[in-house]
Amino acid sequence: MASKTDQLLIVVSILEGRHFPKSQRHSLVVQARFDGEQLATDPVDHREQPQFCTELAWELDRRTLHQHRLQRTPIKLQCFAVDSVSKARESVGYIVLDLRSVQEVKQEPRWYPLLSSKYTKQRPAILLSVLLESDTKPSEPSPDRFKAKKAPPRQGSPALTDLLPEKLEAELIQDQGFHQVGPPDRCADMFVLSVTVAFATKLEQLIPSTMKLSAEGSEFFFYYSLLGNDITSEPFHDLLSPAFEPERASVRIRSSKQILQAFLAQQPSLQ
């Protein structure tokens, strides 16, 4: 079993960019992928010198790190322009970091030009530093740091998804107020699933033509079931132009990203 001193963090500090074109309509996001784990910065203004100021970190032990170095597992950073209206994402270039050059000594950040950049007039670059940190001290991570959990199983051991039952269930843990999806020892990240009923139109088409709409005192409401919780909205009276306050219902789910995606994909009523 690995001792606590064997635990390491690979920390990628994404500081700022340069030579980007200005775009009022877009924001910029950097997404980093290492060994199947994906992390991303928050969106920032799409300007000449975008300020990301974010640390992304992955947890692993020395043996796994050695394996990754032998296999030359890359850390790939992809930069996306996100359309503020349609939310469509377009890749504007990428950077590949070599794990073999990462050290446990803090190094000066350096500029990495974006490869295959769609911005050809000037060559955009991002200021990065990469560090191996010992995970022994309960360090206070900076508020902007995102930390990935343990890397997925190595090739040769069965993947978590292979060990799961065909139909995933959300089990309510009553005393802690969340639903567990997947094995608790492997699925311990918290998520919130929210459903908001914001507005409605053409509801009259749901009513049979034989029924009178103008009946005095008629009340209508929305009803749905969210992971076994019955949700009923506040009643409203006018079906032709319904007016009601948006209502949100939320449930907490403890799972992992991969398992939760599989679970949601099994829910035919969720788009």
C-alpha positions as CSV (number, residue, x, y, z in Angstrom):
1,M,0.0,0.0,0.0
2,A,1.4,3.4,-0.9
3,S,2.5,5.5,2.1
4,K,1.2,9.1,2.4
5,T,4.6,10.4,1.2
6,D,4.0,8.6,-2.1
7,Q,1.0,10.8,-2.8
8,L,1.7,13.5,-5.3
9,L,-0.2,16.3,-7.1
10,I,0.5,17.3,-10.7
11,V,-0.3,21.0,-10.6
12,V,-0.8,23.0,-13.9
13,S,-1.0,26.7,-13.3
14,I,-2.7,28.4,-16.2
15,L,-1.9,32.1,-15.7
16,E,-2.6,34.3,-18.8
17,G,-2.6,34.5,-22.5
18,R,-1.2,36.8,-25.1
19,H,-1.7,37.7,-28.8
20,F,-5.4,36.7,-28.8
21,P,-7.8,38.6,-31.0
22,K,-10.6,40.5,-29.1
23,S,-14.1,39.2,-29.3
24,Q,-17.0,40.6,-27.4
25,R,-19.2,37.7,-28.4
26,H,-17.0,34.9,-27.0
27,S,-15.3,33.8,-23.8
28,L,-12.2,31.6,-23.5
29,V,-11.9,28.3,-21.6
30,V,-8.9,26.0,-21.2
31,Q,-9.7,22.4,-20.8
32,A,-7.0,20.0,-19.5
33,R,-7.0,16.2,-19.9
34,F,-4.7,13.8,-18.3
35,D,-5.2,10.0,-18.2
36,G,-8.9,10.3,-18.9
37,E,-9.6,12.9,-16.2
38,Q,-10.8,16.3,-17.6
39,L,-10.6,19.6,-15.8
40,A,-11.3,23.1,-17.0
41,T,-10.9,26.8,-16.1
42,D,-13.8,29.1,-15.7
43,P,-14.7,31.2,-18.8
44,V,-12.7,34.5,-19.1
45,D,-13.0,37.5,-21.4
46,H,-11.8,36.9,-24.9
47,R,-9.3,39.7,-25.1
48,E,-5.7,40.2,-26.1
49,Q,-4.3,39.1,-22.7
50,P,-6.9,36.8,-21.1
51,Q,-6.4,36.3,-17.4
52,F,-7.1,32.6,-16.4
53,C,-5.3,32.6,-13.0
54,T,-6.3,29.0,-12.3
55,E,-4.6,25.9,-11.0
56,L,-5.7,22.5,-12.2
57,A,-4.4,19.5,-10.2
58,W,-4.4,15.7,-10.5
59,E,-3.7,13.3,-7.6
60,L,-1.6,10.2,-8.1
61,D,1.2,8.1,-6.4
62,R,4.9,7.8,-7.4
63,R,4.4,4.4,-8.9
64,T,1.6,5.6,-11.2
65,L,3.7,8.7,-12.1
66,H,6.6,6.4,-13.1
67,Q,4.3,4.4,-15.2
68,H,2.9,7.5,-16.9
69,R,6.4,8.7,-17.7
70,L,7.3,5.4,-19.2
71,Q,4.2,5.4,-21.3
72,R,4.7,9.1,-22.2
73,T,1.1,10.0,-21.1
74,P,0.7,13.6,-22.2
75,I,-1.2,16.4,-20.4
76,K,-3.2,18.0,-23.2
77,L,-4.6,21.5,-22.9
78,Q,-7.2,22.6,-25.3
79,C,-8.3,26.2,-25.6
80,F,-12.0,26.9,-26.7
81,A,-13.8,30.0,-27.7
82,V,-17.4,29.8,-26.3
83,D,-20.2,31.7,-28.0
84,S,-22.0,33.7,-25.3
85,V,-25.4,33.3,-27.1
86,S,-25.4,29.8,-28.6
87,K,-22.9,28.3,-26.1
88,A,-21.2,26.6,-29.1
89,R,-17.5,25.8,-28.5
90,E,-14.8,26.0,-31.1
91,S,-11.3,24.8,-30.5
92,V,-8.8,27.6,-31.1
93,G,-5.6,25.5,-30.5
94,Y,-4.0,23.2,-28.1
95,I,-0.8,22.6,-26.0
96,V,0.8,19.2,-25.1
97,L,2.9,19.0,-21.9
98,D,5.5,16.3,-21.5
99,L,5.2,14.7,-18.0
100,R,8.9,13.6,-18.1
101,S,10.0,17.2,-17.8
102,V,7.8,18.0,-14.8
103,Q,9.9,18.4,-11.6
104,E,9.3,18.8,-7.8
105,V,11.1,22.1,-7.9
106,K,9.1,25.2,-8.7
107,Q,10.1,26.5,-12.2
108,E,9.4,29.8,-13.8
109,P,6.3,29.9,-15.9
110,R,6.9,29.9,-19.6
111,W,4.9,30.8,-22.7
112,Y,3.6,27.9,-24.8
113,P,2.3,28.8,-28.2
114,L,-1.1,27.2,-29.2
115,L,-0.6,24.5,-31.8
116,S,-3.0,24.3,-34.8
117,S,-4.4,27.6,-33.8
118,K,-7.3,29.0,-35.8
119,Y,-5.9,32.5,-35.1
120,T,-3.2,32.7,-37.8
121,K,-2.6,36.5,-37.9
122,Q,-0.7,36.4,-34.6
123,R,0.3,33.3,-32.7
124,P,-1.5,33.1,-29.4
125,A,0.3,31.6,-26.4
126,I,-0.5,30.8,-22.8
127,L,1.7,31.3,-19.8
128,L,2.0,28.0,-17.8
129,S,3.9,26.4,-15.1
130,V,3.8,22.7,-14.1
131,L,4.9,21.3,-10.7
132,L,4.9,18.0,-8.8
133,E,3.8,18.7,-5.3
134,S,3.9,16.3,-2.4
135,D,0.4,15.7,-1.1
136,T,1.5,15.0,2.5
137,K,0.5,18.3,4.1
138,P,-3.2,19.2,4.1
139,S,-2.3,22.3,2.0
140,E,-4.9,24.9,1.6
141,P,-5.5,24.9,-2.2
142,S,-6.1,28.2,-3.8
143,P,-9.9,28.8,-4.3
144,D,-9.4,28.5,-8.1
145,R,-7.8,25.0,-7.9
146,F,-9.8,22.1,-9.3
147,K,-8.6,18.7,-8.1
148,A,-9.2,15.5,-9.9
149,K,-9.7,12.4,-7.8
150,K,-7.7,9.2,-8.2
151,A,-6.8,8.3,-11.8
152,P,-8.9,5.6,-13.4
153,P,-7.7,1.9,-13.1
154,R,-4.7,1.0,-15.2
155,Q,-5.1,-1.0,-18.3
156,G,-5.3,-4.7,-17.3
157,S,-7.6,-4.1,-14.4
158,P,-11.3,-4.0,-15.2
159,A,-12.7,-0.4,-15.6
160,L,-15.3,0.7,-13.0
161,T,-18.0,0.8,-15.7
162,D,-17.4,-2.9,-16.4
163,L,-18.0,-3.9,-12.8
164,L,-21.4,-2.1,-12.5
165,P,-24.9,-3.6,-12.7
166,E,-26.6,-3.2,-16.1
167,K,-29.2,-0.8,-14.5
168,L,-27.8,1.9,-12.2
169,E,-30.0,2.9,-9.3
170,A,-30.0,6.1,-7.2
171,E,-30.2,5.0,-3.5
172,L,-31.4,7.6,-1.0
173,I,-29.0,7.9,2.0
174,Q,-31.8,9.3,4.2
175,D,-29.7,10.6,7.2
176,Q,-27.3,12.5,4.9
177,G,-29.8,13.8,2.4
178,F,-28.3,12.6,-0.8
179,H,-28.7,9.8,-3.4
180,Q,-25.8,7.4,-4.0
181,V,-25.1,6.3,-7.6
182,G,-22.4,3.7,-7.9
183,P,-20.2,2.0,-5.3
184,P,-19.6,4.5,-2.4
185,D,-15.9,3.7,-2.1
186,R,-15.3,4.6,-5.8
187,C,-18.0,7.2,-6.3
188,A,-17.6,10.0,-3.7
189,D,-17.9,13.3,-5.6
190,M,-21.0,15.5,-4.9
191,F,-23.2,16.8,-7.7
192,V,-26.5,18.7,-7.7
193,L,-29.2,17.9,-10.2
194,S,-31.7,20.8,-10.6
195,V,-34.9,21.0,-12.5
196,T,-36.6,24.4,-13.0
197,V,-40.1,24.9,-14.4
198,A,-39.7,28.4,-15.8
199,F,-42.5,29.1,-18.3
200,A,-45.1,27.3,-20.3
201,T,-47.2,27.9,-23.5
202,K,-49.9,26.2,-25.5
203,L,-51.0,24.2,-22.5
204,E,-54.6,24.3,-23.8
205,Q,-53.6,21.7,-26.4
206,L,-53.3,19.1,-23.5
207,I,-57.0,19.5,-22.6
208,P,-59.6,17.4,-24.5
209,S,-61.8,19.6,-26.7
210,T,-64.9,18.3,-24.8
211,M,-63.7,20.0,-21.6
212,K,-64.6,23.6,-20.8
213,L,-61.6,25.8,-19.9
214,S,-63.5,28.6,-18.4
215,A,-64.8,26.7,-15.3
216,E,-64.6,28.9,-12.3
217,G,-62.1,28.0,-9.7
218,S,-60.1,25.7,-12.0
219,E,-56.6,25.1,-10.8
220,F,-53.7,23.7,-12.7
221,F,-50.2,22.7,-11.6
222,F,-47.1,20.8,-12.8
223,Y,-46.2,17.5,-11.3
224,Y,-43.1,15.4,-11.9
225,S,-40.9,12.8,-10.1
226,L,-37.2,13.6,-9.5
227,L,-35.3,10.5,-8.4
228,G,-38.4,9.2,-6.6
229,N,-39.3,12.6,-5.0
230,D,-42.8,13.8,-6.0
231,I,-42.6,17.5,-7.0
232,T,-45.7,19.6,-7.3
233,S,-45.7,23.3,-8.4
234,E,-47.8,26.1,-7.0
235,P,-51.2,26.1,-8.7
236,F,-52.1,28.7,-11.4
237,H,-55.5,29.5,-12.9
238,D,-55.2,30.7,-16.4
239,L,-54.3,27.9,-18.9
240,L,-54.2,30.1,-22.0
241,S,-51.6,32.5,-20.5
242,P,-50.2,30.8,-17.5
243,A,-48.4,33.1,-15.0
244,F,-46.3,31.6,-12.2
245,E,-42.9,32.2,-10.5
246,P,-40.1,29.9,-11.8
247,E,-39.7,27.0,-9.3
248,R,-36.6,25.0,-8.9
249,A,-36.2,21.5,-7.3
250,S,-32.8,20.1,-6.6
251,V,-31.4,16.8,-5.4
252,R,-27.9,16.0,-4.2
253,I,-26.2,13.0,-5.8
254,R,-22.9,11.4,-4.7
255,S,-21.3,9.6,-7.6
256,S,-18.4,10.0,-10.1
257,K,-18.5,11.9,-13.3
258,Q,-18.3,8.8,-15.4
259,I,-20.9,6.8,-13.5
260,L,-23.3,9.7,-13.3
261,Q,-23.1,10.1,-17.1
262,A,-23.9,6.4,-17.5
263,F,-26.8,6.8,-15.0
264,L,-28.3,9.9,-16.7
265,A,-28.0,8.1,-20.1
266,Q,-30.3,5.4,-18.7
267,Q,-33.0,7.9,-17.9
268,P,-35.3,8.0,-21.0
269,S,-37.2,11.0,-19.7
270,L,-34.1,13.2,-19.3
271,Q,-32.8,14.9,-22.4
